[in-house]
């Protein structure tokens, strides 16, 4: 699942507008808004470009990796 909060926070950290992100990934600004609000999810084919423009890994975008600026070893394991 898309980490919408990380996506929005990272975009703002990089001082990018939603329109700039949208242009970089070939989508409309309203689509980026929908992603950040969790109304829609980006298509799989958009994830590499989205991760690149936000300077994240795809895993981070999907909430499966360390957050931006967090070393991989700092995450605590979650018990099942």
C-alpha positions as a printed Julia matrix, in Angstrom:
80×3 Matrix{Float64}:
  0.0     0.0     0.0
  1.23    3.48   -0.83
  2.69    5.43    2.08
  0.73    8.6     1.35
  2.11   10.55    4.31
  5.71    9.82    3.31
  4.93   10.78   -0.28
  3.47   14.14    0.75
  6.17   14.86    3.34
  8.99   14.02    0.94
  7.46   16.13   -1.84
  7.31   19.09    0.52
 10.83   18.45    1.81
 12.08   18.59   -1.77
 10.0    21.76   -2.31
  8.12   20.22   -5.2
  4.56   21.13   -6.08
  2.0    18.5    -6.92
  2.07   19.89  -10.47
  5.83   19.32  -10.7
  5.51   15.74   -9.51
  2.63   15.18  -11.91
  4.63   16.52  -14.86
  7.59   14.31  -13.95
  5.46   11.15  -13.95
  3.17   12.06  -16.84
 -0.04   12.5   -14.85
 -2.36   15.35  -13.91
 -1.94   17.34  -10.69
 -5.35   16.11   -9.53
 -4.08   12.53   -9.8
 -1.15   13.3    -7.5
 -3.6    14.92   -5.08
 -5.7    11.73   -5.13
 -2.61    9.63   -4.41
 -1.64   11.81   -1.46
 -5.16   11.66   -0.06
 -5.32    7.89   -0.49
 -8.26    8.05   -2.9
 -6.3     6.36   -5.68
 -3.07    4.42   -6.0
 -0.53    4.96   -8.75
 -0.29    2.35  -11.47
  2.65   -0.02  -11.12
  4.28    1.44  -14.25
  4.4     4.91  -12.6
  6.13    3.79   -9.39
  9.74    3.94  -10.69
  9.33    7.52  -11.94
  7.44    8.57   -8.82
 10.11    7.08   -6.56
 12.86    8.76   -8.58
 11.31   12.24   -8.48
 10.72   11.92   -4.72
 14.23   10.47   -4.2
 12.82    7.37   -2.53
 12.88    3.68   -3.3
  9.77    1.92   -4.5
  9.87   -0.06   -1.25
  9.78    3.17    0.76
  6.83    4.45   -1.28
  4.98    1.23   -0.56
  5.78    1.42    3.15
  8.01   -1.66    2.98
 11.4    -0.01    3.49
 13.04    2.54    5.77
 11.56    6.01    5.53
 13.49    8.82    3.84
 16.64    9.59    5.79
 16.3     6.52    8.01
 19.05    3.9     7.79
 17.74    0.39    7.17
 19.12   -0.86   10.5
 17.05    1.6    12.56
 13.69   -0.08   11.95
 12.51   -2.38   14.69
 11.13   -5.76   13.72
  7.42   -6.24   14.24
  6.44   -9.49   15.94
  3.79  -11.52   14.18
